[in-house]
Amino acid sequence: MFGYLLKRLIQMLLVLWVVSVVVFMMMSFTGDPVFMVVPIDATDAEIAQARRILGLDQSLIVQYWKFLTSLLQGDFGHSYVFRQPAMTLILERLPATVEMVLVAMVLAIVFAIPLGVYAGANPNGRLSRAIMSASLLGISLPGFWVGMVLIYLFAVNWGIFPSSGRGDTAEVFGFRISLVTWDGWHHIVLPAVTLSLGTMAILLRMTRAGMMEVGRQDYMKFARAKGATRRDVLYKHGLKNALIPVVTIFGLQLGDLIAFATITETIFSWPGMGKLLIDSIYRADRPVIVVYLMLVAVIFVVINFLVDLVYTLIDPRITLK
């Protein structure tokens, strides 16, 4: 186990280093940040001085070395727009994104797994075909369209849920959390449902495919022959062995939703990291963009590592090497 953890740690550090190079090169060729920190009527001398202060008058290698050493020291720079540490801005918005994604993933799991098991156990039934048609619709419909339809129906037309904002929050361990207030839950329903539909459809189809595959295995026939109930056969013997690809997709979708919930957050004016990213891109706020991209890389690396550990819990035959 120690050898595996050491190997994965080295792999994660290598991946993060490659990401840092890509992010630095991408930021270096996407406009001049000097014009974000100098007045509109700045003279050439003032622009040159600002470029010298920012270190942009040096070679790319020197700039990258300073960039990397600053990252390792936890110095991610200050936002050109908000005049605050970029990491502070991201951490302030992180809880809003995480809580929306968690609610969306819970909704996806609660509906996708049982429906996928049923559709896999009864592939030719009318209800199963209806479920699969609905899942195909969930994959095909774009998230921004679903969000606008939900806003029109449940906020504008019927007035059941609010159309934007996060609602009331309360401080928990130093973070502002909306899930501990009723108003917060009232505001999170529509964005969470919008965010969950695509993932729900994907997990449902993966669960169905896995159940159809394991349903043909001998141990499923033996379980039925021993007199196990249909529920035990499906959930204790079948589902556990069908979960490996589902867990893989779940991990990828979790990271994807945290990283790219930008459209949903923009539609519902949800004050999360995605909306901050969009605003920062519009304003060329490079430090915030860099922090966001590096944090997303860390999230994906950690999630992939945790998924590998979950594999061993689901199937003891899988060993970590």
Secondary structure, DSSP 8 states (H G I E B T S, - for coil): -HHHHHHHHHHHHHHHHHHHHHHHHHHHTS--THHHHS-TT--HHHHHHHHHHTTTTS-HHHHHHHHHHHHHTT---B-TTT-SBHHHHHHHHHHHHHHHHHHHHHHHHHHHHHHHHHHHHSTTSHHHHHHHHHHHHHHHS-HHHHHHHHIIIIIIIS--S-SS-----EEETTEEESTTSHHHHHHHHHHHHHHHHHHHHHHHHHHHHHHHHHTTSHHHHHHHHTT--HHHIIIIIIIHHHHHHHHHHHHHHHHHHHHS-HHHHHHTT--SHHHHHHHHHHTT-HHHHHHHHHHHHHHHHHHHHHHHHHHHHH-TT----
